[in-house]
Amino acid sequence: MAQRTTPFLVFQVTCGLAAAFLCAALLVACSIGGPGANTGSLNPDPNKPSVKIALLVPLSAQGQPGVIAKSLKQAAELALFERDNPNLQLIVKDDRGTPDGAKIAAEDVLKSGATLIMGPLFAKSVSAVAPVARKANVPVVAFSNDRQVAGNGVYLLSFQPTPEIVRVVEYAARQGKRRYAALIPQDAFGRIAEAVFKDAVSRSGGTIVALETYAGSANAMLEPLRKISEAIRTAEAEGAAVDALFVPGGQESLEVLGRLLPQAQIDTQQVKLIGTGGMDYPNAGRDAGLIGAWYPGPDPRGWSDFAQRYANSYGQSPPRIASLSYDAVNLAIALAGGSDGQRYTQATLTRANAYTGVDGAFRLLPDGTADRSLAILEVQKFGAAIVDAAPSTANPPPAATSGKGFSIFNLNLLNFQ
């Protein structure tokens, strides 16, 4: 999340120790590290009032949440350093990864004068922060991927499945795909994906020939896939071949699918695989059956450039979600020049002009979701290639296709609930 390869490249850091130390020292000037409340800015102008923004992340959480929290903090610092707005102060607060911790953290940063809250990461923590921030008339730009917490002053920067599915189905239809099969997981995401997929196919004038669901285990995919295979063969025998197989999901399920496709005798050279952003993971093309699959995602070149700068600054490549924190700070900086009380209102946050982020153009919508400009990528043996460029601006999805959802843009390693 390189040019013609997957955006999840691990970058080799070649800068010398002196350069790395200098960059790290400059970043420390932006925002002091470590759990707890921290503030920072570069050379503030004493003649201008500071604009304070806050970042709530679970810095003290154990395991992967703590690692991700650190990356979100560092990406925010990188944005602050690169843009160098001397009158923007970043307050970093540890929310401990719990609703109670998030509520306390929000109360603390609001007392410190924060006019915009970025984070938290987990949906339950967002729910705990929302009423506190709403009472203070301070908006929340959160990183949760659960759409149920969006709205009424809470905006999600995460990728959502509805526009992803609409985008890939519309592209498939333009390429002449009209008859579809689908293999969908039996979970919350699957229920959303199924509803959006059916609507998108109908809108494109297509037909769903077969749709099967499966539970979480690898063995559970066998029988549904066998039924899909039978339906594909029957349709072909009747002279109405299936054009595409929709397989929403992430790395874990797609790796299983890749192993099972040959057994199911589904020829993906004849039946095009289409998926969601969860198909964007390293080495997807090592499974021959996945080569040629289409999926929606941002132009990987933006991520590649950001990840290289991050690696040069911190000595390691960032997790994919780090771009959300970087973009949140850049959004805050873009609006920081407004007058007091007007910088981060709903009208300004949801402005018609799209923001430019690591992952391309995006807009915040009044319902609290983010609309993003997505490309269509194709899985190749080594990495992925853009087969349809992202539009220059983000366009809101059709109203009938919006609904509750959460992103699976390669966040399957952790369910941000």
N, C-alpha and C positions, 0 to 999 in steps of 0.2 A: 503494500500500500503505500523503470528503468525504461528505458525507452521502448524497446520492443519486447521487453520481458515483463514478468509480473511485477507489480508495484511493491512486492514484499521482499525485494532483494535485501540481503544483509550486506551492508557496505563495509569495506575495509578502510579503517582509519589510518591514513598515512601521514598526517601532520605531526610535526616534531613536538617533543615535550614542552618546549618553550612556547610554541604557538598555542598548544592546547591549554597550557596554564594561563596564558594571557587571556584567551577567550573565556575560560572559566571564571577568571577574576572579574572580567567585564560583566559577565552575566550575574555574578554575585552582587554587583552594584545595582542591578535591576531589582532583584527580590531575594531577600536572604532565605537560605534553605532551612530545611528541618521542620518537624511537626510544630504545630502551634500557630499563633498569629504572627505574620511577618508583613512588613511593608517595604516598599522600595520604589525608587524612580531615579532617573538620570538627571543630575544637575537641575533640580527644580528651580523655577523662577520665583523668587520671593515676592515679586510684585503681582503674581497671578495666583488665584486660589487653586488648590489641587483638586483634581477629579479622582475620587477614590472608587475603585472597583475591587471586588472580592472573589477569590477562588476557594471553593470548599471541596476538598478531596480527602479520601481516607488514608492519610500519610502513615498512620500508625497501624493500619490493618495488616494482618499477616498474609503471607502468600501472594498470589497474583494480584489481588486488589491493591495491596501496598505498592507493588512494582508499577502497576498502571498509574496509581496516584502520583508517584514520583515523576513518571514521564509526563503526565498532564501538567504538573507544576513546572517542570523544566521547559516544556513547549511554550507555556505561558510566558516564562522568563525570556525565552528566545525571541518571541514576538515583541515583547516590551523593549528588548535591547535593539532589535533590528529597526523598529519604527522610531525609537528614541523620542517619545513624547515627554518632555521634561515635567509636565504638570499632571501626568497621570500616575497615580499611586496604586500599586497592586498589593492587596492584603491577602496573604495566603493563610488559610485556617484549616487545621486538621478536624474533620468531622467524625473520625474514628470508624466510619463505615456503618454507623447505626443511626436510626431515626432520632433518638435522643441526642446523640452527639451532633448530628446535623442541625437540629433545632437550636442547641446551645451555641454552635458555631455561627449560625445565622444571626442570632441575637447579638453576639459579640461584634460581628463585622458591621451590623447596622448601627450599633452604638458608636463605632469608630467612624461612621459617616459614609459607609459604602452606598453608592447610588446604583450599582448593578451587581448582581450575584451571578457568578459562573459556577456550574456544578449545582448540586452534587452528582455523583456517579450512579448511585442506586435509586431505583424508583421509590422505594419506601422512604428513603432520605429526602427525595424531592418532595414527596407528599408532606413530610414533616416541616420542611422549610417554607413551602408555598404560603400557608396562612400567615406566617410571621412576616415574610417579605411583603405580602399583599397589604397587610395592615400598615406597613411603612411606605406603601406605594413605590416599592422597589421591584423591578422585574427580575426574573430568574431565567438564565440561559443555561439549561441543564444538559448533561451528557448521557442520561438514561436513554434506553431505547424502547421504553414502554410508553406507547402513545396515550395510555389511559391517564397519565399524570400531566399531559399537555393542556394548555389553555388557561384562561383567567390569570394571565400574568406570567405563566410558565411557558418557555419556548424550548424546544428540543432541537439540538444541532445534529442529532444522530440520523443516519440513513433509514428511511422507512420503506417497507415492502411494497406499498401501493404504487408509487411512481416507478419503482423498479420493474414490477410485473407489467404494468401498462406499457412501459417503454420497450421491453423485450418482445412483447406480443405484437405491438404496433410495428416494430421493425420486421419481425418474422412475417407478418401479413404483407408488408411491402415487398418482401422477397418471394411472395407467392405461396406462403404456407397458409393453408386453409383448414386442414383437418388435423386435429390434435389428440394426443393421448397425454395422460398426466399420472405421475406417481408422487404422492404427497404424504408427508409425515402426519401422524395422528397426534398433534399437539396444538398448543395455542397458535403458534405461527402457521401451522398447516391449515387450520381452520380459516385464518385470515387469507392465506395464499390461495386457497381453493375458491373462496368467494370472489376475490379480486380477479383471479384467472378466468373464472366463468364469465364475469362481466366484461373483461377485456376482450375475450374471444368473441363474445356476442357482438360487442361494439365494432369489432374489425370484420364482421361478416363471416366468421369461421364457425366450425363445428367441433365439439368434443366427442370423439368416437368412444373413448374409454377413459375412465378415471378410477384409480385404485389408491387406497391409503395403507400405511403400514405403521406399526408401533416402533419403539426405539431400537430393538435389537437387530443384529445383522440377519439372523434367521427369519425374522418377521418380514423382511423384504422379499424373500424368495417366492412365496405364493402370489402376492400381488403382482410381482414382476412377470411371473409366468402367465398370469391372466392378461396382462398388458401385451405380452408377446403373442398370445393366441389372438387377441383382438386385432393386432397389427397384421398378422398373417391372413386372418379372415377378411379384413378390409382390402388387402392387396388382391386376394383371390376374387373378390367381387368387383375389382376394377376401380376402387375408390381408396387408394392407398393413404395411409397416415403420413402426414408431412413432417410432424414435429412431436417430440416427447418432452413435456414440461417436467423438470425435476428440481423443484426448489429445495434448498438445504445448503449445508455447509460442508466443510472438509470431511468430517467423520462419515456422514451419510454418503457423500459422493465417492469417497474411496471404496466403500462397500459396493456401491452401484457399479463402479468401474470394474470390479472383480467379477460381478455377477452378470454383466451384459453379455459376455461371450457365451455363458451357460444358457442364457435366455434366448440366444440366437437373434438378438436385435442388432441389425446392421446400422450403425450410426452414420454411415456414409449415405444411407438412403433415408433414414429417419433422423432429422436434425435434433440434437439435444439443445434445449434452451433452459436457462436457469435464472437464479437471482444473484445478488452480489456476493453471496456466500461461496460462489464458485471461484472467487478471486483468492486463491491461496497458492503457496509455492509448490511447484512441481505437479500441478494438476495434470499436465500433459504426459506424465509418466504412465498413466492409464490410457492405453490406446483408444478405448471406447469414448473417452472424454475429449479427444482431440477434435477440433472443429466445432465444439459447443459454443453457443452464444450466451453472453450474460451482460447485464448492465453494470456500469461502474463509472467512476470519474476517470478522466484522462490520467493515466499513471505518471505522466511526466511531471506534473505538479508535486505529487507525493515523492517521486524520486529526488527532485531538487531539494525539497524540505528535509527528507530523511538524511541526505548527504550533509546538509548544514547542521542538522541536529547531531549527527554522528561526529562531525568535526568538532563540535562544541563540547560534547559530553562523553565521547569515546566509545559510544555504542549506538546501534541502530534503535530507533524508537518503535514501540508497538503501534499498530495501525491507528488506534484510537487517539493517539497524541495530536493528530491534526485538528481534532475538535477544539481542544484547549487553545491551540495556536490561533485558529480562526476566531474563536470567541474574543480573544484579546484584540485582534485586529479589528473586529467589529466594534468593540468598545472604543478603540482609538479613532475609528472612522467617524464616530458620532460624538466624540469628546468635545468638539468645538462648539457644540450647541450651548444655549443659555441654561442657567440653573433651572432645574425642574422640567426641562424640555429635551434633555439629551437622550433619555432612554424611555420615552413614552411609547405606547403601542404604535402610534402614528409614525414615529421615527424608526423604530425597530422593524416595522413591517413596510418600509418604504418601497415604492415601485421599482426603483433601481436596484439591481442585484448587487450583492457583495461579491468580491473576488476572494476566493479562499484557496487553500492548498489543493482541494479537490474540485476546483472549478467554481463556476458561478452558483450562488445560492441566494435564496430569499427566505426570510421568516414570514410565515403566514399568520393571519389573525387567530386561527384555531390552535396555534402553538407548535405546529410542525414546521419543518424546513423543506422547501422545495429546491431540488438540486438539478443542475444540468448534467445529464448522464450520457456517456458514450456507450456504444455496444462494442464489447471486446470478444475475441475468439480465442479459445484455448488452443495453444500450439504445443509442439513437443517440448520446446523450451520457452516458457513464459506465455505471453498473450499478445495479440495484436489488435489494434483498433480497426474495426471494419466499418464503423459508422461514427463519425465525430460527434462530440457533445454539442448541442445547440449553444450559441453564443450567450444566451440568457436563459434563466430558469423559467419555466412555465408551470402554473399550478395544474395539478391533475384534474380530470373531470370530477365534478362534485359527487356523482353517483359512485365513484370508485374510492372515495375517501372513507376511512373507517379506522377502528382501533387496530393498532398494530405495533410491532417493534422491529427494529432493524436486525438483519442477520448479516450485515456487511462485514463478514469475516470476524464477527464477535462471538462465534460459537464456543470459544474456549471458556467463556464466562457469561452466565445469564445475569444481566444487570437488573436484578429485581430488588 
